[in-house]
Each structure stands twice: as C-alpha cells, then as structure tokens.
C-alpha cells in the first residue's frame, strides 16, 4: 500500500531534475546539471502562471542556448516548471494593432533563428511535456530531437482560431514528422489531441508517468529510446503531385467550414504546404512571409481582439465562488441543459419539474453530453451522480443558488416563487433564466426582492459561453457579485446588464429575425435571406435561427419587445401566429420554415433558389443589430462597448472575424452606418431610424 501512495504522490510532483540555486543568471529559465552530466533547462516565465513565448523570452532562450553550446552537457532536458503545462503558445499581445507585415516578418525571423539554433544543437535534446503544449510551445518541442509526454498532456495548433497558421517553423517540421494529412488536419481545425494520440501519430516518442521521467530521460539521452521515425507514407504524401491532389481536397473541405473571403488562414496554410511541402528550407522561409501577411489582415486582428475580449469577460466574473449546490426548477430544453452543464462543472445539482418525463429527458441529454465531452467512463459516472432528479423539490432547502427555468409566463413564475421562497435558506440566491420578462415585474410578489437576479443562458448551453447577469434597482450588490463568480466557476462568460426588455442579446437579435419575416412577406426566398446573413459571416441565417430557437419563443419575445418598443421593431406577420397555433414550431416539432431531420434543416429539397443575396438584404438584417447595441450603451443597460461585442459573439455567434457589431460599425465608419440606416428608413419605415447614441459613438 505504501509504495502505491508513494507512486500517486510521485505523479503529483513534477520531476524537474536537480534543485536550482536561487538567483540564477536568467529571468525566465533555470539551468542545472545532474550526476550524468545532463543539463535540465526549466522554462519558468517570470511573474506568470503559464509559460508563453514573448520576444524577450525567446531572446533569453538564445542566450541560454549559446551557453549550452559552449558547456557541451551530455544531453539537454527542456521542461516547464509551471504546474499548468509546457508552453501555452506565443504571446499574442505583441502583434495587436500590426498593420505592416515587414516588422512582423523581421520579428518572426529572429524567433525562427533561435528555434533553428535549438534544432541544430549537436547535443541530444529531450522535451518533457506535461499539461498544455500548444502553438509556439509545440513548435519548441518539435525542434527537440525527442519528445516524452506525461500522461494527460494535450497538444495542438490553435493559431487558425486567431486567423493565423503556425509561425515558428511548425508548418514544415510537423508535416515532415507526422503523416501530413493528419498534421494538416490538426493545423486546419485547431483541435487538440491527448498524449496517447500524439504517440500513435509519431508526434511524441514515449508516454510516461511523472515518477518514471528520470529513467525515460536517460534512455532518450543515451540513445536507448526508440524514436518515432517518419515512414515511407509521409515521404510519398509530401511529393509534389500528391500534395497538389490532396491540397485541392483540403480546400474544398475548408470552404465548408470557413469561407475563403472571410478566413484566409486555412488557405494560406494549404498553399504553403502545396508549394513547399517537399522542401524544408523553402517552406520555413515562406512560412515567415505568409505568417506576417496573415497577421495584418482584418480577420486576424479582429480574432486576436476577440481572444482578449474573452479574457476581459473572464475577469468580470471575479474570484471566490461560494456556490456548491444548484437547484434548477424546470427540466425543459433550457433548464435541463443548464443543470447538466453545472454538474459537468463539478456542482452538486438537483433538478425539479412538475412531471417526471421532462426530468427523464434531461437526464438522457445529460448522459449524451457527458459522453461527448468526457473521455473517462468514471468521469461520466461521477458527473451523472452529481445530477440528482428531485421531483419533490426538496433540493431548494439546501441550495446556494436556485435557477428558475419555467416557461415565459409572469403568473407561472410568480406562483413558483411563492412556493419556494419560504423554503430557501438564508443567503441563497434566486435566479431566473427569463429571456424577456423585466425583473421589476418578477420581483413584485417576493418578500425579499433583493435576492433575485437574472442568469440568462443561451441555447445550446454547452456551446454558447455567454450568460447575461441581470440586475435591478433593488438587487443586493453582494448577491450580484456572487452570481458573477458562479458564472466564472462554471466556465462561462458573464455580461452584467441592467434589467430592461430583452436585456442586450435578445433585444439586438429579435429585429434580425423579425426583419427576415418581413422579407418573406415581400416574397423574398427564404434561402436567399439566410444566404445573405451567412455571406456577412453569421453562423446561421435568421430563418434557420428562428426555427432553431422555436417559432413560439420568437413570437413571444417579439410580442413582448413590440409592446415596449412599438414600431422600432418590424411588425410580426399574422401568418407567424397561425404557424405557431398549428404547432409548426421549428426544429423541436420537426417542421417550421424548414423541415428538420436529425437536428438539421433540410435546405436541399424544394425548388432551387434563384434569388441572390444583395448588399441591401445584408444591411436590412445586420445594421439593426449594431443600432440596438448603440441604444443599449446610450441607455446604460451595458456600460462597455468592448463587452457588448464580446457578448454578441459569445452569445449568438455574431461573425467573429468582424470583431462584433460595434467593431463592425467602427470599421465601416459611424457616418456610413447612420446614412445607410437613414436610407433604409426612407425606403422601409421608421424601424431603421438611427439611434441618438450614434452622435456620441466612438
């Protein structure tokens, strides 16, 4: 038993070689030597919890490599001293705002020289990798002669998510080492793989436990470790004619996921490999130029901005989550999925409903979700154990947070509150997932209205990261703070909003969907309407989105917002009410505007669309979104333009490469936005009138 405990403890502690002396010569590295003469180079970026590669870190690495060249140790182990992992990639901050590819290429050239120097060392080099090894970090590992992964390590090239491709030699080294079809797929999708998969691809030579690292390192340094060698298949796939054939297939695949005009990076990567895949030196040189050209594209600059918006919104959550037990009332599509997500994020969850069927359905969906996102059977079982069906609603008594997710009817919600409020423990928070009812109306029957907050999740909960955290003038500031921390604790991004009809996201998205209904009334083909939005870069068109959300919900939210904002919103056509009354609700009923099969809209059947999307159609759908966002800023419903952009991207999938509706307005120019809205108002009606907030919008 003792030895097993020792083993477990041994795997918790990183094996970092001999203990370094305090105050070594380097800021971001520690260098020691063991009894076998092997140098241990520990990467420990100063003042950071994770290692990232910035220009000054790479410069210091160059100094370290120069010292190692003259000291000639028997071997070199490169390892991170951070618990979080090896290296989480390059420091993207350095390239924000770049407009000229020249200086970018020069900077990348300097970094390339250092990575080349590492690769050219005449000493055996071993990268020992735990945790995350991404982007530039993986490129450092690829320049070492052997790679040992610790069980649980994850590898990937996420650059494509920032509108880039690898830029520190990864495109050339990865496609030579690993079957180029697999290597290109990983770089084109940005997906991560685990240590076992990395071993089977030949990306790492061995997978070890922490307690075996010293022996594995010795084997690698002294030539006893069998290294993964690229086989004949790699050589064949990297030949000119084969690359040409495979590249055209890759382009066709990429076009489905990321249209060329909006996302240049995948195509630049495919071009790079097709032209230079057989010639390593030429590919390394061309990579620098290609990377620098991509860095200054609006797509890359906007996607880098989105990366920082996510970080900024994470900080809004704040530390110190106090919520451990969540009680969810209403096991429908939203309630059930919120409960499953909370259980997935280590919360204890009780799920109540009036009837057993919705709870059973929610449990099945939860099991499906856990099966998709968890690798270990035991993790799935533990998550399901944390999600407890609770038909009697007894969970209310012990819950730190109660989330009400019953249908959008004021009287029904108030009845639920009247039943549960007396049972809630002191200090517990009552949250509503309402998407449209102002909290001022909901709180009127509560004896302690200060404990009510809004936590508005978006569908599908497991994919959309945003949660609107809604305050009202009688909310307890401490409870709001706890609600924000809870959102962060379940790995979601909070948007603080003041209570007002539709809050931010639904108020901005409703005109997008209702305008599409008006266009249908004008006999514009539904496929052309959806194509117009997708051409702009929306993940799905407004007609398909309405089907996805549910036509009954669209109608209810539309009616509620029209009752508050009147003719600022497009009118709801009578036939939409008839559709809902007839039970054609969209995806959930199998038929709405489209027929739905297996969760997908059938766009192929029926007469092929001849109508083409026009710039005017795009403006009619897209400009009102920016107009509402400006209005919400002016009214103080949200207080930060950057966060508005983040919310629309993370809550609706608004074209990320455009950087959000307000960033789009800045790019296009506020004067242009106002004149385009005025022109639409003259032609189609007052709902397009530019908001007064444009006058002060920067």
C-alpha positions, -999 to +999 in steps of 0.1 A: +000+000+000+028+024+010+045+021-024+012+028-042+008+060-021+043+069-030+036+063-067+005+086-066+024+113-048+053+108-072+030+115-101+017+147-085+051+163-082+069+175-113+103+158-118+125+188-125+160+174-121+185+188-095+172+217-074+183+250-090+201+276-069+183+308-060+190+338-081+204+322-112+216+343-142+183+340-162+149+357-156+127+331-173+148+300-172+166+278-146+196+257-157+210+228-136+231+197-143+226+162-129+251+135-120+250+121-155+261+155-169+226+161-184+215+197-183+180+204-171+166+236-187+135+247-169+112+272-185+096+294-158+084+327-172+088+354-146+056+367-130+032+344-149+012+313-141+017+298-175+046+299-200+041+319-231+067+329-258+073+366-260+101+383-279+122+388-247+117+352-236+129+339-270+159+363-269+168+349-234+164+314-248+190+323-274+215+334-246+209+301-228+214+280-260+247+299-266+259+289-231+249+253-236+268+252-269+300+261-251+293+240-220+286+208-240+265+188-215+258+151-222+222+159-230+196+186-225+161+182-210+137+210-218+108+211-193+083+236-178+084+244-141+048+255-142+021+232-130-003+245-158+017+228-186+046+231-210+041+263-231+007+277-239+019+293-272+032+327-284+023+359-266-004+373-290-003+407-273+029+416-292+011+416-326-020+436-317-025+465-340+001+454-365-006+470-400+027+464-418+039+429-425+076+440-427+083+444-390+062+413-382+084+392-406+116+406-391+104+397-355+094+362-366+127+358-384+146+365-352+125+339-333+130+314-362+167+317-358+165+307-321+143+277-328+167+267-356+196+270-332+178+247-308+173+221-335+209+223-347+225+216-313+249+187-316+238+175-281+208+151-276+177+173-267+146+159-250+114+178-244+094+165-214+059+177-218+030+179-193-003+197-195-009+221-224+016+222-253+001+245-278+011+266-308+046+281-303+051+257-274+046+227-297+070+243-322+097+244-295+091+207-287+093+199-325+128+214-326+140+189-300+154+155-310+130+135-288+097+142-270+084+125-239+048+132-230+034+129-195+001+111-193-026+138-195-006+162-218-025+179-246-011+190-280-024+213-307-020+243-330-048+267-322-034+295-344-062+291-370-086+303-343-067+336-344-068+339-382-031+326-384-012+294-390+019+282-371+048+307-374+078+293-356+086+265-381+057+243-372+042+240-406+075+225-420+085+204-390+051+190-382+042+179-418+076+161-421+074+143-388+038+132-388+016+120-417+009+153-435-028+145-439-031+142-401-007+171-394-026+195-418-060+185-404-048+194-368-034+227-380-065+235-401-090+227-373-071+239-342-082+208-324-061+193-295-051+157-290-040+138-259-007+121-252-018+086-265-030+100-298+002+120-301+022+088-296+002+069-322+008+098-347+045+097-340+045+133-326+060+120-293+083+091-288+070+079-254+043+085-229+055+083-193+043+088-157+060+116-137+078+091-114+094+074-145+107+107-161+143+104-149+147+069-165+129+079-197+152+110-200+183+088-195+170+064-222+164+093-246+198+110-240+218+077-242+201+065-274+180+037-258+146+053-265+131+041-298+123+073-316+093+078-339+105+079-375+085+092-404+077+063-427+075+059-464+039+070-465+050+105-452+076+108-480+050+098-507+023+122-493+049+150-493+057+146-530+046+173-555+018+156-575+002+140-543+003+174-525-015+190-554-043+164-553-046+165-515-045+203-513-075+207-536-094+183-514-084+202-483-096+235-499-130+220-507-133+208-470-121+242-456-146+261-477-175+243-460-163+254-425-146+288-432-153+307-464-121+319-481-131+356-483-135+358-445-109+334-433-077+335-453-055+315-429-065+279-438-060+286-474-026+303-468-015+271-449-027+248-477-009+270-503+023+269-482+023+231-480+013+225-516+040+248-529+069+239-505+060+207-487+088+188-503+115+214-495+120+221-458+142+252-461+119+268-487+089+261-465+105+276-434+113+308-453+079+310-469+062+304-436+076+336-422+062+357-451+029+340-451+025+344-413+034+381-414+009+387-442-019+370-423-011+389-391-020+422-406-054+410-421-085+425-405-096+388-398-065+381-377-066+414-359-103+410-351-099+374-339-070+384-317-093+411-303-120+385-296-093+364-278-087+394-255-124+401-251-128+366-238-100+372-212-116+405-203-150+389-197-135+361-176-121+388-153-156+402-149-166+370-131-141+377-102-128+351-078-143+335-047-173+314-059-195+304-029-220+283-048-217+245-044-253+233-047-275+245-075-313+237-076-329+240-111-367+243-115-380+234-149-364+205-168-372+216-203-347+223-230-330+252-211-334+241-175-323+205-182-292+217-201-283+243-175-285+216-148-263+192-169-237+219-176-235+228-139-230+191-130-203+189-157-186+218-139-184+199-106-215+215-090-240+194-070-273+198-088-309+189-080-334+191-109-371+196-103-401+196-125-439+191-121-438+160-142-413+131-144-410+129-182-390+162-187-366+152-159-360+118-176-354+135-209-330+159-193-311+131-177-307+113-210-295+145-227-270+150-198-257+115-203-253+122-241-235+155-234-211+139-208-204+111-233-193+136-259-171+158-237-156+133-212-130+107-220-131+085-189-161+064-180-156+072-143-158+109-150-192+104-168-204+083-139-193+110-114-210+138-133-243+118-135-240+112-098-238+150-092-271+155-112-300+144-090-337+142-101-358+159-075-395+157-082-405+167-047-383+199-050-366+192-016-333+204-030-345+240-025-338+238+012-300+233+009-293+250-024-269+280-025-285+291-058-319+283-073-323+288-111-359+290-123-363+280-159-401+276-163-420+289-194-421+326-200-453+334-182-452+360-155-480+345-134-465+310-136-431+323-125-446+342-096-465+311-084-432+292-084-415+319-064-444+320-038-439+282-032-402+282-030-392+314-013-402+303+023-381+272+019-349+289+008-320+291+032-306+324+044-281+339+019-293+317-010-297+334-044-329+331-065-320+334-102-344+335-132-334+323-167-360+346-182-350+359-216-375+387-218-395+395-186-381+425-168-370+417-132-390+446-119-422+427-128-409+394-115-399+407-081-432+423-072-445+393-052-413+384-034-408+392+003-370+395-003-367+410-037-330+418-032-321+381-036-335+380-072-310+381-101-312+372-137-290+345-151-299+343-188-282+313-205-282+308-243-291+277-263-272+253-267-259+259-232-229+236-237-217+256-268-226+292-262-204+307-235-224+338-226-246+343-195-263+377-191-262+385-153-292+408-149-295+434-121-324+456-110-326+486-087-333+466-056-308+438-061-283+431-034-248+440-048-231+412-028-255+386-044-248+400-079-211+396-072-216+360-061-237+354-092-209+367-114-183+345-096-206+315-101-208+321-139-170+321-139-168+290-118-189+270-144-166+282-172-190+307-187-185+344-196-207+369-176-222+400-191-235+424-164-267+440-178-294+462-162-329+448-164-348+461-195-369+443-220-348+417-239-317+428-220-290+431-246-287+400-268-324+392-274-332+429-280-304+430-306-312+397-322-350+400-324-350+426-352-327+404-371-352+375-371-383+397-375-369+416-404-364+383-421-402+376-416-410+409-433-387+400-462-406+367-465-438+387-467-422+406-496-418+372-513-381+371-510-369+334-510-360+321-475-328+305-488-317+339-502-325+356-469-304+330-449-277+332-476-274+370-471-267+366-434-243+338-439-225+358-466-219+385-440-205+358-417-233+349-394-232+312-383-267+307-395-293+328-412-323+343-394-349+320-408-330+289-397-322+305-364-359+312-358-366+275-364-338+266-341-349+289-312-386+279-317-412+300-335-433+301-304-404+317-284-396+341-313-433+352-313-435+356-275-402+376-273-413+396-304-447+405-289-431+414-256-405+437-272-431+453-295-453+461-265-423+481-251-406+494-282-435+496-307-426+505-342-389+504-336-393+467-343-405+451-375-442+440-373-450+404-367-468+389-397-502+373-389-492+340-406-464+335-380-492+333-353-511+308-375-479+287-379-474+286-341-511+279-335-509+249-359-479+235-339-452+242-366-426+254-341-394+247-360-367+222-350-384+209-319-416+199-337-398+187-369-412+215-391-412+253-391-399+273-421-378+243-429-383+206-424-359+193-398-343+158-399-319+146-371-315+182-359-306+196-393-327+219-416-334+204-450-324+231-474-319+208-504-355+197-512-380+220-529-373+243-558-337+255-560-333+292-551-325+315-579-326+347-558-292+360-549-284+379-517-280+416-522-260+442-502-293+458-493-306+425-479-275+421-458-279+457-444-315+452-435-306+422-414-273+433-399-274+471-393-303+469-368-281+447-346-255+475-343-282+501-339-297+483-309-262+478-294-256+516-296-290+522-280-282+498-251-249+517-245-267+551-246-294+538-221-268+524-198-281+488-200-245+479-206-216+501-198-187+489-220-186+488-258-160+460-259-180+438-237-211+443-260-190+430-289-179+400-268-215+393-257-228+392-293-200+369-304-202+345-274-240+346-271-251+345-307-220+336-328-221+370-345-194+369-372-162+367-350-139+378-378-157+412-378-150+417-341-186+423-330-214+447-341-198+478-326-164+470-340-180+464-374-196+499-371-162+514-363-146+497-393-174+508-416-175+542-401-203+556-379-213+582-405-216+555-431-238+534-407-261+564-400-265+573-436-272+536-446-298+533-417-314+566-429-317+553-465-333+521-452-357+541-430-369+562-460-375+531-481-388+506-455-400+526-425-391+541-392-378+509-376-344+517-393-341+552-377-306+556-364-304+557-326-294+590-309-264+572-294-246+573-328-239+610-322-215+602-293-204+568-305-166+565-309 
